[in-house]
Amino acid sequence: MTTENQAMSVQIAKTEAEVRACFPVMRELRTHLSEADFIAHVRRQEQAGYRLAYVAENGRVISVAGFRFFDNLASGAVLYVDDLATCADERSKGYGAHLFDWLLEQARARNCDTLELDSGVQRFAAHRFYLTRRMEIVSHHFRLNLRG
């Protein structure tokens, strides 16, 4: 990581303006969401502990992560990453790695047993990223669509 990347800071989006600024990056991952839906979802999910973290440079959000803490019988204390995205034109520059490392610090600070996430089967570049961070593929995720 370069000296420039070491100076990156991670912020938690608290205001509507901060959440809105994260939308263009999140839209690259969650293409089905409009800006209004995104803001509404974030605000609703915050009530259940969801947090939206971001890295910005020169006023532009470059990388975002939505995450939450919970406990379950399978894993114990978990930091679960719902969303992790970096602008396509800024990938492989250390932003995602910096944000991932920050998430790992948060998990350790909260005494979590695991840091977990799901990733779409088609996201090969993301899988390489996760595997280089010593993550393991440990399960299949199943879904039953109840709306269509």
C-alpha positions as CSV (number, residue, x, y, z in Angstrom):
1,M,0.0,0.0,0.0
2,T,1.4,3.4,-0.9
3,T,1.8,6.3,1.5
4,E,-1.2,7.9,-0.2
5,N,-3.4,4.9,0.6
6,Q,-2.2,4.7,4.2
7,A,-3.7,8.2,4.7
8,M,-7.2,6.9,3.7
9,S,-9.8,7.1,6.4
10,V,-13.0,5.2,6.8
11,Q,-16.1,7.1,7.8
12,I,-19.6,5.9,8.8
13,A,-22.3,7.5,6.7
14,K,-24.6,9.2,9.2
15,T,-26.4,12.0,7.4
16,E,-28.6,11.7,4.4
17,A,-26.0,13.5,2.3
18,E,-23.4,11.0,3.3
19,V,-25.7,8.1,2.5
20,R,-26.6,9.7,-0.8
21,A,-22.9,10.2,-1.7
22,C,-22.4,6.4,-1.3
23,F,-25.1,5.5,-3.8
24,P,-23.1,5.8,-7.1
25,V,-20.6,3.2,-5.8
26,M,-23.3,1.0,-4.3
27,R,-25.2,1.1,-7.5
28,E,-22.4,-0.7,-9.2
29,L,-23.1,-3.7,-6.9
30,R,-26.9,-3.3,-6.3
31,T,-28.0,-2.3,-9.8
32,H,-31.7,-2.9,-9.0
33,L,-31.9,0.0,-6.5
34,S,-32.9,3.6,-7.3
35,E,-31.3,6.3,-5.1
36,A,-34.5,6.8,-3.2
37,D,-34.9,3.1,-2.5
38,F,-31.3,2.9,-1.5
39,I,-31.6,5.7,1.1
40,A,-34.9,4.2,2.4
41,H,-33.3,0.7,2.7
42,V,-30.2,2.0,4.5
43,R,-32.3,4.0,7.0
44,R,-34.6,1.0,7.6
45,Q,-31.7,-1.4,8.0
46,E,-29.9,1.0,10.4
47,Q,-32.7,0.4,12.8
48,A,-31.5,-3.2,13.0
49,G,-27.8,-2.3,13.3
50,Y,-26.7,-1.9,9.7
51,R,-23.9,0.6,9.2
52,L,-22.6,2.1,5.9
53,A,-18.9,2.7,5.9
54,Y,-17.0,4.5,3.1
55,V,-13.7,5.7,1.9
56,A,-13.7,9.0,0.0
57,E,-11.0,10.9,-1.8
58,N,-11.2,14.5,-2.9
59,G,-14.9,14.5,-1.9
60,R,-15.8,11.5,-4.0
61,V,-16.8,8.2,-2.4
62,I,-14.6,5.5,-3.8
63,S,-15.4,2.4,-1.8
64,V,-18.4,1.4,0.4
65,A,-19.3,-1.4,2.8
66,G,-22.6,-2.1,4.5
67,F,-22.2,-4.3,7.6
68,R,-23.7,-5.5,10.8
69,F,-23.0,-7.5,13.9
70,F,-24.9,-10.5,15.1
71,D,-24.6,-13.8,16.8
72,N,-25.7,-17.2,15.6
73,L,-25.3,-20.8,16.5
74,A,-23.2,-21.7,13.4
75,S,-20.5,-19.0,13.8
76,G,-20.9,-17.3,17.1
77,A,-20.2,-13.5,17.1
78,V,-20.2,-12.3,13.5
79,L,-19.4,-9.2,11.6
80,Y,-21.4,-9.7,8.4
81,V,-20.6,-7.7,5.3
82,D,-23.8,-7.2,3.4
83,D,-22.3,-5.0,0.7
84,L,-18.7,-4.3,-0.4
85,A,-18.0,-2.3,-3.5
86,T,-15.3,-0.1,-5.1
87,C,-15.8,2.2,-8.1
88,A,-14.9,0.2,-11.2
89,D,-12.4,2.8,-12.3
90,E,-10.6,2.8,-8.9
91,R,-10.3,-1.0,-8.3
92,S,-6.8,-2.5,-7.6
93,K,-5.6,0.7,-6.1
94,G,-5.9,-0.3,-2.4
95,Y,-9.3,1.2,-1.5
96,G,-11.2,-2.1,-1.1
97,A,-8.3,-3.7,0.7
98,H,-8.1,-0.7,3.1
99,L,-11.9,-0.9,3.8
100,F,-11.7,-4.7,4.2
101,D,-8.8,-4.3,6.7
102,W,-10.9,-1.7,8.6
103,L,-13.8,-4.1,8.8
104,L,-11.5,-6.8,10.1
105,E,-10.3,-4.4,12.8
106,Q,-13.9,-3.7,13.7
107,A,-14.6,-7.4,14.0
108,R,-11.6,-7.9,16.2
109,A,-12.5,-4.9,18.4
110,R,-16.0,-6.4,19.0
111,N,-14.5,-9.8,19.8
112,C,-16.2,-11.4,16.8
113,D,-15.4,-15.1,16.0
114,T,-15.8,-14.5,12.2
115,L,-16.1,-12.0,9.5
116,E,-18.5,-13.3,6.8
117,L,-20.1,-12.3,3.5
118,D,-21.9,-13.8,0.6
119,S,-20.8,-13.1,-3.0
120,G,-22.6,-13.7,-6.2
121,V,-21.4,-16.8,-8.1
122,Q,-20.6,-14.6,-11.1
123,R,-18.3,-12.2,-9.3
124,F,-14.9,-13.9,-10.0
125,A,-12.7,-10.8,-9.4
126,A,-14.4,-10.3,-6.0
127,H,-13.8,-14.0,-5.2
128,R,-10.0,-13.6,-6.0
129,F,-10.0,-10.5,-3.7
130,Y,-11.6,-12.4,-0.8
131,L,-9.4,-15.5,-1.3
132,T,-6.2,-13.4,-1.2
133,R,-7.5,-12.1,2.2
134,R,-7.5,-15.7,3.5
135,M,-11.3,-16.0,3.4
136,E,-12.7,-19.5,2.8
137,I,-15.7,-20.7,0.8
138,V,-17.6,-22.5,3.5
139,S,-21.2,-22.9,2.3
140,H,-23.8,-22.4,-0.5
141,H,-26.4,-19.8,-0.1
142,F,-29.9,-20.8,-1.1
143,R,-32.9,-18.5,-1.9
144,L,-36.6,-18.9,-2.4
145,N,-38.1,-15.9,-4.1
146,L,-41.5,-15.2,-2.5
147,R,-42.5,-12.3,-4.7
148,G,-42.4,-13.8,-8.2
